[in-house]
Amino acid sequence: MLASHADRERAVDVLRAGYGEGRLEKGEFDRRVARAYAARTVGELALLVADLPQGPVPVSQAAPAVPATFLPAPPPTNGKAVGSMVCGILTFFTAGLTGIPAVILGHSARSEMQRTGERGEGLAMTGLVLGWLSVAGWALIITILIAAALASA
């Protein structure tokens, strides 16, 4: 492709920047500028500036933030994890009757989340802790009642 006057001026600007940065000596700079003004094609100009940076050295900047529209959707929250937490919280209102479902749902949710990559680990763990506390509380109460019945007999 034939070179335009603007192409030649851009090549000379790159040469001037290279000379100003100390990448070219005066004699080499003069020869290259003369060849740039005599060049007929863009390819000849490209050869003259191929060993020089094509403009100022880029300053490392933080990458621009990608709009949320273009980001991949986060994985969904596991429904069993939500159910486990709800059952765990309801143990306070149901005298611990929802503790066993909270434990079952919590363990089931954790195994599903490991397989599928879904979110909700904290929800499942909350349900598990509250469920196991409820089960342990009932086990303690039943043990005390049995011990009291055996002691009174």
Chimera marker file (.cmm) of the C-alpha trace (Angstrom):
<marker_set name="trace">
<marker id="1" x="0.000" y="0.000" z="0.000" r="1" g="1" b="0" radius="0.5"/>
<marker id="2" x="1.320" y="3.431" z="-0.861" r="1" g="1" b="0" radius="0.5"/>
<marker id="3" x="2.279" y="5.663" z="2.042" r="1" g="1" b="0" radius="0.5"/>
<marker id="4" x="0.540" y="8.996" z="2.612" r="1" g="1" b="0" radius="0.5"/>
<marker id="5" x="2.105" y="12.158" z="3.991" r="1" g="1" b="0" radius="0.5"/>
<marker id="6" x="0.415" y="11.429" z="7.338" r="1" g="1" b="0" radius="0.5"/>
<marker id="7" x="1.986" y="7.937" z="7.387" r="1" g="1" b="0" radius="0.5"/>
<marker id="8" x="5.424" y="9.455" z="6.813" r="1" g="1" b="0" radius="0.5"/>
<marker id="9" x="4.889" y="12.041" z="9.560" r="1" g="1" b="0" radius="0.5"/>
<marker id="10" x="3.796" y="9.341" z="12.034" r="1" g="1" b="0" radius="0.5"/>
<marker id="11" x="6.944" y="7.343" z="11.251" r="1" g="1" b="0" radius="0.5"/>
<marker id="12" x="9.104" y="10.445" z="11.721" r="1" g="1" b="0" radius="0.5"/>
<marker id="13" x="7.344" y="11.152" z="15.041" r="1" g="1" b="0" radius="0.5"/>
<marker id="14" x="8.235" y="7.629" z="16.218" r="1" g="1" b="0" radius="0.5"/>
<marker id="15" x="11.824" y="8.203" z="15.109" r="1" g="1" b="0" radius="0.5"/>
<marker id="16" x="11.950" y="11.549" z="16.964" r="1" g="1" b="0" radius="0.5"/>
<marker id="17" x="10.655" y="9.864" z="20.130" r="1" g="1" b="0" radius="0.5"/>
<marker id="18" x="13.272" y="7.119" z="19.781" r="1" g="1" b="0" radius="0.5"/>
<marker id="19" x="16.025" y="9.711" z="19.290" r="1" g="1" b="0" radius="0.5"/>
<marker id="20" x="14.748" y="11.735" z="22.261" r="1" g="1" b="0" radius="0.5"/>
<marker id="21" x="14.806" y="8.610" z="24.456" r="1" g="1" b="0" radius="0.5"/>
<marker id="22" x="18.373" y="7.840" z="23.413" r="1" g="1" b="0" radius="0.5"/>
<marker id="23" x="17.506" y="4.778" z="21.333" r="1" g="1" b="0" radius="0.5"/>
<marker id="24" x="19.039" y="6.260" z="18.157" r="1" g="1" b="0" radius="0.5"/>
<marker id="25" x="22.263" y="8.145" z="17.546" r="1" g="1" b="0" radius="0.5"/>
<marker id="26" x="22.187" y="11.431" z="15.592" r="1" g="1" b="0" radius="0.5"/>
<marker id="27" x="23.587" y="9.967" z="12.369" r="1" g="1" b="0" radius="0.5"/>
<marker id="28" x="21.238" y="6.984" z="12.359" r="1" g="1" b="0" radius="0.5"/>
<marker id="29" x="18.297" y="9.257" z="13.167" r="1" g="1" b="0" radius="0.5"/>
<marker id="30" x="19.110" y="11.544" z="10.213" r="1" g="1" b="0" radius="0.5"/>
<marker id="31" x="19.445" y="8.582" z="7.811" r="1" g="1" b="0" radius="0.5"/>
<marker id="32" x="16.149" y="7.074" z="8.925" r="1" g="1" b="0" radius="0.5"/>
<marker id="33" x="14.284" y="10.391" z="8.651" r="1" g="1" b="0" radius="0.5"/>
<marker id="34" x="15.607" y="10.857" z="5.109" r="1" g="1" b="0" radius="0.5"/>
<marker id="35" x="14.516" y="7.311" z="4.216" r="1" g="1" b="0" radius="0.5"/>
<marker id="36" x="11.098" y="7.928" z="5.809" r="1" g="1" b="0" radius="0.5"/>
<marker id="37" x="10.443" y="10.984" z="3.640" r="1" g="1" b="0" radius="0.5"/>
<marker id="38" x="11.638" y="9.047" z="0.567" r="1" g="1" b="0" radius="0.5"/>
<marker id="39" x="9.553" y="5.928" z="1.341" r="1" g="1" b="0" radius="0.5"/>
<marker id="40" x="6.807" y="5.024" z="-1.134" r="1" g="1" b="0" radius="0.5"/>
<marker id="41" x="5.031" y="2.246" z="0.777" r="1" g="1" b="0" radius="0.5"/>
<marker id="42" x="3.756" y="1.666" z="4.307" r="1" g="1" b="0" radius="0.5"/>
<marker id="43" x="5.921" y="-1.464" z="4.459" r="1" g="1" b="0" radius="0.5"/>
<marker id="44" x="9.095" y="0.603" z="4.009" r="1" g="1" b="0" radius="0.5"/>
<marker id="45" x="7.992" y="2.894" z="6.846" r="1" g="1" b="0" radius="0.5"/>
<marker id="46" x="7.235" y="-0.091" z="9.066" r="1" g="1" b="0" radius="0.5"/>
<marker id="47" x="10.774" y="-1.398" z="8.556" r="1" g="1" b="0" radius="0.5"/>
<marker id="48" x="12.230" y="1.969" z="9.625" r="1" g="1" b="0" radius="0.5"/>
<marker id="49" x="10.449" y="1.944" z="12.992" r="1" g="1" b="0" radius="0.5"/>
<marker id="50" x="10.182" y="-1.813" z="13.632" r="1" g="1" b="0" radius="0.5"/>
<marker id="51" x="12.868" y="-1.817" z="16.349" r="1" g="1" b="0" radius="0.5"/>
<marker id="52" x="11.403" y="1.187" z="18.207" r="1" g="1" b="0" radius="0.5"/>
<marker id="53" x="8.435" y="1.417" z="20.571" r="1" g="1" b="0" radius="0.5"/>
<marker id="54" x="5.381" y="2.660" z="18.676" r="1" g="1" b="0" radius="0.5"/>
<marker id="55" x="4.605" y="5.506" z="21.026" r="1" g="1" b="0" radius="0.5"/>
<marker id="56" x="5.085" y="6.217" z="24.710" r="1" g="1" b="0" radius="0.5"/>
<marker id="57" x="5.696" y="3.278" z="27.004" r="1" g="1" b="0" radius="0.5"/>
<marker id="58" x="2.331" y="2.298" z="28.466" r="1" g="1" b="0" radius="0.5"/>
<marker id="59" x="1.812" y="3.044" z="32.133" r="1" g="1" b="0" radius="0.5"/>
<marker id="60" x="0.385" y="0.082" z="33.965" r="1" g="1" b="0" radius="0.5"/>
<marker id="61" x="-3.129" y="0.979" z="34.984" r="1" g="1" b="0" radius="0.5"/>
<marker id="62" x="-5.810" y="-1.036" z="36.620" r="1" g="1" b="0" radius="0.5"/>
<marker id="63" x="-7.982" y="-2.810" z="34.117" r="1" g="1" b="0" radius="0.5"/>
<marker id="64" x="-11.293" y="-1.062" z="33.611" r="1" g="1" b="0" radius="0.5"/>
<marker id="65" x="-14.147" y="-2.630" z="35.494" r="1" g="1" b="0" radius="0.5"/>
<marker id="66" x="-16.335" y="-4.881" z="33.420" r="1" g="1" b="0" radius="0.5"/>
<marker id="67" x="-20.029" y="-4.012" z="33.671" r="1" g="1" b="0" radius="0.5"/>
<marker id="68" x="-21.998" y="-6.601" z="35.595" r="1" g="1" b="0" radius="0.5"/>
<marker id="69" x="-24.066" y="-7.240" z="32.478" r="1" g="1" b="0" radius="0.5"/>
<marker id="70" x="-21.112" y="-8.948" z="30.825" r="1" g="1" b="0" radius="0.5"/>
<marker id="71" x="-19.975" y="-10.993" z="33.827" r="1" g="1" b="0" radius="0.5"/>
<marker id="72" x="-21.087" y="-14.598" z="34.151" r="1" g="1" b="0" radius="0.5"/>
<marker id="73" x="-24.067" y="-15.131" z="36.413" r="1" g="1" b="0" radius="0.5"/>
<marker id="74" x="-23.147" y="-16.364" z="39.893" r="1" g="1" b="0" radius="0.5"/>
<marker id="75" x="-24.105" y="-19.947" z="40.648" r="1" g="1" b="0" radius="0.5"/>
<marker id="76" x="-27.534" y="-20.346" z="42.241" r="1" g="1" b="0" radius="0.5"/>
<marker id="77" x="-28.059" y="-20.941" z="45.949" r="1" g="1" b="0" radius="0.5"/>
<marker id="78" x="-28.881" y="-24.505" z="46.887" r="1" g="1" b="0" radius="0.5"/>
<marker id="79" x="-32.522" y="-24.845" z="47.935" r="1" g="1" b="0" radius="0.5"/>
<marker id="80" x="-31.795" y="-27.555" z="50.496" r="1" g="1" b="0" radius="0.5"/>
<marker id="81" x="-29.296" y="-25.237" z="52.198" r="1" g="1" b="0" radius="0.5"/>
<marker id="82" x="-31.996" y="-22.596" z="52.552" r="1" g="1" b="0" radius="0.5"/>
<marker id="83" x="-34.409" y="-25.237" z="53.872" r="1" g="1" b="0" radius="0.5"/>
<marker id="84" x="-31.819" y="-26.437" z="56.361" r="1" g="1" b="0" radius="0.5"/>
<marker id="85" x="-31.316" y="-22.962" z="57.762" r="1" g="1" b="0" radius="0.5"/>
<marker id="86" x="-35.059" y="-22.307" z="57.965" r="1" g="1" b="0" radius="0.5"/>
<marker id="87" x="-35.604" y="-25.601" z="59.806" r="1" g="1" b="0" radius="0.5"/>
<marker id="88" x="-32.677" y="-24.797" z="62.098" r="1" g="1" b="0" radius="0.5"/>
<marker id="89" x="-34.128" y="-21.410" z="63.008" r="1" g="1" b="0" radius="0.5"/>
<marker id="90" x="-37.583" y="-22.924" z="63.519" r="1" g="1" b="0" radius="0.5"/>
<marker id="91" x="-36.178" y="-25.240" z="66.204" r="1" g="1" b="0" radius="0.5"/>
<marker id="92" x="-36.568" y="-22.322" z="68.629" r="1" g="1" b="0" radius="0.5"/>
<marker id="93" x="-40.289" y="-22.069" z="67.867" r="1" g="1" b="0" radius="0.5"/>
<marker id="94" x="-41.103" y="-25.782" z="67.479" r="1" g="1" b="0" radius="0.5"/>
<marker id="95" x="-39.368" y="-26.999" z="70.640" r="1" g="1" b="0" radius="0.5"/>
<marker id="96" x="-36.698" y="-28.677" z="68.517" r="1" g="1" b="0" radius="0.5"/>
<marker id="97" x="-38.982" y="-30.742" z="66.313" r="1" g="1" b="0" radius="0.5"/>
<marker id="98" x="-37.441" y="-29.328" z="63.119" r="1" g="1" b="0" radius="0.5"/>
<marker id="99" x="-33.890" y="-30.209" z="64.237" r="1" g="1" b="0" radius="0.5"/>
<marker id="100" x="-33.741" y="-33.573" z="62.461" r="1" g="1" b="0" radius="0.5"/>
<marker id="101" x="-34.971" y="-32.167" z="59.110" r="1" g="1" b="0" radius="0.5"/>
<marker id="102" x="-32.409" y="-29.358" z="59.480" r="1" g="1" b="0" radius="0.5"/>
<marker id="103" x="-29.596" y="-31.925" z="59.899" r="1" g="1" b="0" radius="0.5"/>
<marker id="104" x="-30.777" y="-34.091" z="56.997" r="1" g="1" b="0" radius="0.5"/>
<marker id="105" x="-31.226" y="-31.131" z="54.654" r="1" g="1" b="0" radius="0.5"/>
<marker id="106" x="-27.885" y="-29.614" z="55.732" r="1" g="1" b="0" radius="0.5"/>
<marker id="107" x="-25.875" y="-32.747" z="54.982" r="1" g="1" b="0" radius="0.5"/>
<marker id="108" x="-27.726" y="-33.320" z="51.725" r="1" g="1" b="0" radius="0.5"/>
<marker id="109" x="-27.162" y="-29.707" z="50.649" r="1" g="1" b="0" radius="0.5"/>
<marker id="110" x="-23.425" y="-29.822" z="51.398" r="1" g="1" b="0" radius="0.5"/>
<marker id="111" x="-22.939" y="-32.953" z="49.307" r="1" g="1" b="0" radius="0.5"/>
<marker id="112" x="-24.940" y="-31.443" z="46.418" r="1" g="1" b="0" radius="0.5"/>
<marker id="113" x="-22.981" y="-28.192" z="46.582" r="1" g="1" b="0" radius="0.5"/>
<marker id="114" x="-19.675" y="-30.074" z="46.322" r="1" g="1" b="0" radius="0.5"/>
<marker id="115" x="-20.953" y="-31.833" z="43.196" r="1" g="1" b="0" radius="0.5"/>
<marker id="116" x="-22.684" y="-28.921" z="41.453" r="1" g="1" b="0" radius="0.5"/>
<marker id="117" x="-20.744" y="-25.843" z="42.620" r="1" g="1" b="0" radius="0.5"/>
<marker id="118" x="-23.842" y="-24.109" z="43.965" r="1" g="1" b="0" radius="0.5"/>
<marker id="119" x="-23.649" y="-21.501" z="46.725" r="1" g="1" b="0" radius="0.5"/>
<marker id="120" x="-25.100" y="-21.709" z="50.239" r="1" g="1" b="0" radius="0.5"/>
<marker id="121" x="-22.369" y="-23.297" z="52.357" r="1" g="1" b="0" radius="0.5"/>
<marker id="122" x="-23.029" y="-20.870" z="55.220" r="1" g="1" b="0" radius="0.5"/>
<marker id="123" x="-26.764" y="-21.488" z="55.112" r="1" g="1" b="0" radius="0.5"/>
<marker id="124" x="-26.297" y="-25.254" z="55.247" r="1" g="1" b="0" radius="0.5"/>
<marker id="125" x="-23.778" y="-24.984" z="58.079" r="1" g="1" b="0" radius="0.5"/>
<marker id="126" x="-26.136" y="-22.757" z="60.093" r="1" g="1" b="0" radius="0.5"/>
<marker id="127" x="-28.924" y="-25.291" z="59.676" r="1" g="1" b="0" radius="0.5"/>
<marker id="128" x="-26.588" y="-28.135" z="60.661" r="1" g="1" b="0" radius="0.5"/>
<marker id="129" x="-25.346" y="-26.425" z="63.805" r="1" g="1" b="0" radius="0.5"/>
<marker id="130" x="-28.805" y="-25.429" z="64.980" r="1" g="1" b="0" radius="0.5"/>
<marker id="131" x="-30.217" y="-28.844" z="64.079" r="1" g="1" b="0" radius="0.5"/>
<marker id="132" x="-27.490" y="-30.773" z="65.893" r="1" g="1" b="0" radius="0.5"/>
<marker id="133" x="-27.845" y="-28.493" z="68.938" r="1" g="1" b="0" radius="0.5"/>
<marker id="134" x="-31.564" y="-29.281" z="68.970" r="1" g="1" b="0" radius="0.5"/>
<marker id="135" x="-30.957" y="-33.026" z="68.621" r="1" g="1" b="0" radius="0.5"/>
<marker id="136" x="-28.311" y="-32.919" z="71.361" r="1" g="1" b="0" radius="0.5"/>
<marker id="137" x="-30.676" y="-30.951" z="73.601" r="1" g="1" b="0" radius="0.5"/>
<marker id="138" x="-33.442" y="-33.508" z="73.130" r="1" g="1" b="0" radius="0.5"/>
<marker id="139" x="-31.010" y="-36.376" z="73.699" r="1" g="1" b="0" radius="0.5"/>
<marker id="140" x="-29.884" y="-34.731" z="76.946" r="1" g="1" b="0" radius="0.5"/>
<marker id="141" x="-33.479" y="-34.192" z="78.114" r="1" g="1" b="0" radius="0.5"/>
<marker id="142" x="-34.472" y="-37.784" z="77.316" r="1" g="1" b="0" radius="0.5"/>
<marker id="143" x="-31.342" y="-39.109" z="79.087" r="1" g="1" b="0" radius="0.5"/>
<marker id="144" x="-32.141" y="-37.066" z="82.189" r="1" g="1" b="0" radius="0.5"/>
<marker id="145" x="-35.770" y="-38.255" z="82.178" r="1" g="1" b="0" radius="0.5"/>
<marker id="146" x="-34.690" y="-41.909" z="81.860" r="1" g="1" b="0" radius="0.5"/>
<marker id="147" x="-32.107" y="-41.500" z="84.628" r="1" g="1" b="0" radius="0.5"/>
<marker id="148" x="-34.708" y="-39.861" z="86.890" r="1" g="1" b="0" radius="0.5"/>
<marker id="149" x="-37.223" y="-42.651" z="86.164" r="1" g="1" b="0" radius="0.5"/>
<marker id="150" x="-34.639" y="-45.346" z="86.956" r="1" g="1" b="0" radius="0.5"/>
<marker id="151" x="-33.539" y="-43.577" z="90.111" r="1" g="1" b="0" radius="0.5"/>
<marker id="152" x="-37.105" y="-43.280" z="91.413" r="1" g="1" b="0" radius="0.5"/>
<marker id="153" x="-37.974" y="-46.904" z="90.720" r="1" g="1" b="0" radius="0.5"/>
<link id1="1" id2="2" r="1" g="1" b="0" radius="0.2"/>
<link id1="2" id2="3" r="1" g="1" b="0" radius="0.2"/>
<link id1="3" id2="4" r="1" g="1" b="0" radius="0.2"/>
<link id1="4" id2="5" r="1" g="1" b="0" radius="0.2"/>
<link id1="5" id2="6" r="1" g="1" b="0" radius="0.2"/>
<link id1="6" id2="7" r="1" g="1" b="0" radius="0.2"/>
<link id1="7" id2="8" r="1" g="1" b="0" radius="0.2"/>
<link id1="8" id2="9" r="1" g="1" b="0" radius="0.2"/>
<link id1="9" id2="10" r="1" g="1" b="0" radius="0.2"/>
<link id1="10" id2="11" r="1" g="1" b="0" radius="0.2"/>
<link id1="11" id2="12" r="1" g="1" b="0" radius="0.2"/>
<link id1="12" id2="13" r="1" g="1" b="0" radius="0.2"/>
<link id1="13" id2="14" r="1" g="1" b="0" radius="0.2"/>
<link id1="14" id2="15" r="1" g="1" b="0" radius="0.2"/>
<link id1="15" id2="16" r="1" g="1" b="0" radius="0.2"/>
<link id1="16" id2="17" r="1" g="1" b="0" radius="0.2"/>
<link id1="17" id2="18" r="1" g="1" b="0" radius="0.2"/>
<link id1="18" id2="19" r="1" g="1" b="0" radius="0.2"/>
<link id1="19" id2="20" r="1" g="1" b="0" radius="0.2"/>
<link id1="20" id2="21" r="1" g="1" b="0" radius="0.2"/>
<link id1="21" id2="22" r="1" g="1" b="0" radius="0.2"/>
<link id1="22" id2="23" r="1" g="1" b="0" radius="0.2"/>
<link id1="23" id2="24" r="1" g="1" b="0" radius="0.2"/>
<link id1="24" id2="25" r="1" g="1" b="0" radius="0.2"/>
<link id1="25" id2="26" r="1" g="1" b="0" radius="0.2"/>
<link id1="26" id2="27" r="1" g="1" b="0" radius="0.2"/>
<link id1="27" id2="28" r="1" g="1" b="0" radius="0.2"/>
<link id1="28" id2="29" r="1" g="1" b="0" radius="0.2"/>
<link id1="29" id2="30" r="1" g="1" b="0" radius="0.2"/>
<link id1="30" id2="31" r="1" g="1" b="0" radius="0.2"/>
<link id1="31" id2="32" r="1" g="1" b="0" radius="0.2"/>
<link id1="32" id2="33" r="1" g="1" b="0" radius="0.2"/>
<link id1="33" id2="34" r="1" g="1" b="0" radius="0.2"/>
<link id1="34" id2="35" r="1" g="1" b="0" radius="0.2"/>
<link id1="35" id2="36" r="1" g="1" b="0" radius="0.2"/>
<link id1="36" id2="37" r="1" g="1" b="0" radius="0.2"/>
<link id1="37" id2="38" r="1" g="1" b="0" radius="0.2"/>
<link id1="38" id2="39" r="1" g="1" b="0" radius="0.2"/>
<link id1="39" id2="40" r="1" g="1" b="0" radius="0.2"/>
<link id1="40" id2="41" r="1" g="1" b="0" radius="0.2"/>
<link id1="41" id2="42" r="1" g="1" b="0" radius="0.2"/>
<link id1="42" id2="43" r="1" g="1" b="0" radius="0.2"/>
<link id1="43" id2="44" r="1" g="1" b="0" radius="0.2"/>
<link id1="44" id2="45" r="1" g="1" b="0" radius="0.2"/>
<link id1="45" id2="46" r="1" g="1" b="0" radius="0.2"/>
<link id1="46" id2="47" r="1" g="1" b="0" radius="0.2"/>
<link id1="47" id2="48" r="1" g="1" b="0" radius="0.2"/>
<link id1="48" id2="49" r="1" g="1" b="0" radius="0.2"/>
<link id1="49" id2="50" r="1" g="1" b="0" radius="0.2"/>
<link id1="50" id2="51" r="1" g="1" b="0" radius="0.2"/>
<link id1="51" id2="52" r="1" g="1" b="0" radius="0.2"/>
<link id1="52" id2="53" r="1" g="1" b="0" radius="0.2"/>
<link id1="53" id2="54" r="1" g="1" b="0" radius="0.2"/>
<link id1="54" id2="55" r="1" g="1" b="0" radius="0.2"/>
<link id1="55" id2="56" r="1" g="1" b="0" radius="0.2"/>
<link id1="56" id2="57" r="1" g="1" b="0" radius="0.2"/>
<link id1="57" id2="58" r="1" g="1" b="0" radius="0.2"/>
<link id1="58" id2="59" r="1" g="1" b="0" radius="0.2"/>
<link id1="59" id2="60" r="1" g="1" b="0" radius="0.2"/>
<link id1="60" id2="61" r="1" g="1" b="0" radius="0.2"/>
<link id1="61" id2="62" r="1" g="1" b="0" radius="0.2"/>
<link id1="62" id2="63" r="1" g="1" b="0" radius="0.2"/>
<link id1="63" id2="64" r="1" g="1" b="0" radius="0.2"/>
<link id1="64" id2="65" r="1" g="1" b="0" radius="0.2"/>
<link id1="65" id2="66" r="1" g="1" b="0" radius="0.2"/>
<link id1="66" id2="67" r="1" g="1" b="0" radius="0.2"/>
<link id1="67" id2="68" r="1" g="1" b="0" radius="0.2"/>
<link id1="68" id2="69" r="1" g="1" b="0" radius="0.2"/>
<link id1="69" id2="70" r="1" g="1" b="0" radius="0.2"/>
<link id1="70" id2="71" r="1" g="1" b="0" radius="0.2"/>
<link id1="71" id2="72" r="1" g="1" b="0" radius="0.2"/>
<link id1="72" id2="73" r="1" g="1" b="0" radius="0.2"/>
<link id1="73" id2="74" r="1" g="1" b="0" radius="0.2"/>
<link id1="74" id2="75" r="1" g="1" b="0" radius="0.2"/>
<link id1="75" id2="76" r="1" g="1" b="0" radius="0.2"/>
<link id1="76" id2="77" r="1" g="1" b="0" radius="0.2"/>
<link id1="77" id2="78" r="1" g="1" b="0" radius="0.2"/>
<link id1="78" id2="79" r="1" g="1" b="0" radius="0.2"/>
<link id1="79" id2="80" r="1" g="1" b="0" radius="0.2"/>
<link id1="80" id2="81" r="1" g="1" b="0" radius="0.2"/>
<link id1="81" id2="82" r="1" g="1" b="0" radius="0.2"/>
<link id1="82" id2="83" r="1" g="1" b="0" radius="0.2"/>
<link id1="83" id2="84" r="1" g="1" b="0" radius="0.2"/>
<link id1="84" id2="85" r="1" g="1" b="0" radius="0.2"/>
<link id1="85" id2="86" r="1" g="1" b="0" radius="0.2"/>
<link id1="86" id2="87" r="1" g="1" b="0" radius="0.2"/>
<link id1="87" id2="88" r="1" g="1" b="0" radius="0.2"/>
<link id1="88" id2="89" r="1" g="1" b="0" radius="0.2"/>
<link id1="89" id2="90" r="1" g="1" b="0" radius="0.2"/>
<link id1="90" id2="91" r="1" g="1" b="0" radius="0.2"/>
<link id1="91" id2="92" r="1" g="1" b="0" radius="0.2"/>
<link id1="92" id2="93" r="1" g="1" b="0" radius="0.2"/>
<link id1="93" id2="94" r="1" g="1" b="0" radius="0.2"/>
<link id1="94" id2="95" r="1" g="1" b="0" radius="0.2"/>
<link id1="95" id2="96" r="1" g="1" b="0" radius="0.2"/>
<link id1="96" id2="97" r="1" g="1" b="0" radius="0.2"/>
<link id1="97" id2="98" r="1" g="1" b="0" radius="0.2"/>
<link id1="98" id2="99" r="1" g="1" b="0" radius="0.2"/>
<link id1="99" id2="100" r="1" g="1" b="0" radius="0.2"/>
<link id1="100" id2="101" r="1" g="1" b="0" radius="0.2"/>
<link id1="101" id2="102" r="1" g="1" b="0" radius="0.2"/>
<link id1="102" id2="103" r="1" g="1" b="0" radius="0.2"/>
<link id1="103" id2="104" r="1" g="1" b="0" radius="0.2"/>
<link id1="104" id2="105" r="1" g="1" b="0" radius="0.2"/>
<link id1="105" id2="106" r="1" g="1" b="0" radius="0.2"/>
<link id1="106" id2="107" r="1" g="1" b="0" radius="0.2"/>
<link id1="107" id2="108" r="1" g="1" b="0" radius="0.2"/>
<link id1="108" id2="109" r="1" g="1" b="0" radius="0.2"/>
<link id1="109" id2="110" r="1" g="1" b="0" radius="0.2"/>
<link id1="110" id2="111" r="1" g="1" b="0" radius="0.2"/>
<link id1="111" id2="112" r="1" g="1" b="0" radius="0.2"/>
<link id1="112" id2="113" r="1" g="1" b="0" radius="0.2"/>
<link id1="113" id2="114" r="1" g="1" b="0" radius="0.2"/>
<link id1="114" id2="115" r="1" g="1" b="0" radius="0.2"/>
<link id1="115" id2="116" r="1" g="1" b="0" radius="0.2"/>
<link id1="116" id2="117" r="1" g="1" b="0" radius="0.2"/>
<link id1="117" id2="118" r="1" g="1" b="0" radius="0.2"/>
<link id1="118" id2="119" r="1" g="1" b="0" radius="0.2"/>
<link id1="119" id2="120" r="1" g="1" b="0" radius="0.2"/>
<link id1="120" id2="121" r="1" g="1" b="0" radius="0.2"/>
<link id1="121" id2="122" r="1" g="1" b="0" radius="0.2"/>
<link id1="122" id2="123" r="1" g="1" b="0" radius="0.2"/>
<link id1="123" id2="124" r="1" g="1" b="0" radius="0.2"/>
<link id1="124" id2="125" r="1" g="1" b="0" radius="0.2"/>
<link id1="125" id2="126" r="1" g="1" b="0" radius="0.2"/>
<link id1="126" id2="127" r="1" g="1" b="0" radius="0.2"/>
<link id1="127" id2="128" r="1" g="1" b="0" radius="0.2"/>
<link id1="128" id2="129" r="1" g="1" b="0" radius="0.2"/>
<link id1="129" id2="130" r="1" g="1" b="0" radius="0.2"/>
<link id1="130" id2="131" r="1" g="1" b="0" radius="0.2"/>
<link id1="131" id2="132" r="1" g="1" b="0" radius="0.2"/>
<link id1="132" id2="133" r="1" g="1" b="0" radius="0.2"/>
<link id1="133" id2="134" r="1" g="1" b="0" radius="0.2"/>
<link id1="134" id2="135" r="1" g="1" b="0" radius="0.2"/>
<link id1="135" id2="136" r="1" g="1" b="0" radius="0.2"/>
<link id1="136" id2="137" r="1" g="1" b="0" radius="0.2"/>
<link id1="137" id2="138" r="1" g="1" b="0" radius="0.2"/>
<link id1="138" id2="139" r="1" g="1" b="0" radius="0.2"/>
<link id1="139" id2="140" r="1" g="1" b="0" radius="0.2"/>
<link id1="140" id2="141" r="1" g="1" b="0" radius="0.2"/>
<link id1="141" id2="142" r="1" g="1" b="0" radius="0.2"/>
<link id1="142" id2="143" r="1" g="1" b="0" radius="0.2"/>
<link id1="143" id2="144" r="1" g="1" b="0" radius="0.2"/>
<link id1="144" id2="145" r="1" g="1" b="0" radius="0.2"/>
<link id1="145" id2="146" r="1" g="1" b="0" radius="0.2"/>
<link id1="146" id2="147" r="1" g="1" b="0" radius="0.2"/>
<link id1="147" id2="148" r="1" g="1" b="0" radius="0.2"/>
<link id1="148" id2="149" r="1" g="1" b="0" radius="0.2"/>
<link id1="149" id2="150" r="1" g="1" b="0" radius="0.2"/>
<link id1="150" id2="151" r="1" g="1" b="0" radius="0.2"/>
<link id1="151" id2="152" r="1" g="1" b="0" radius="0.2"/>
<link id1="152" id2="153" r="1" g="1" b="0" radius="0.2"/>
</marker_set>
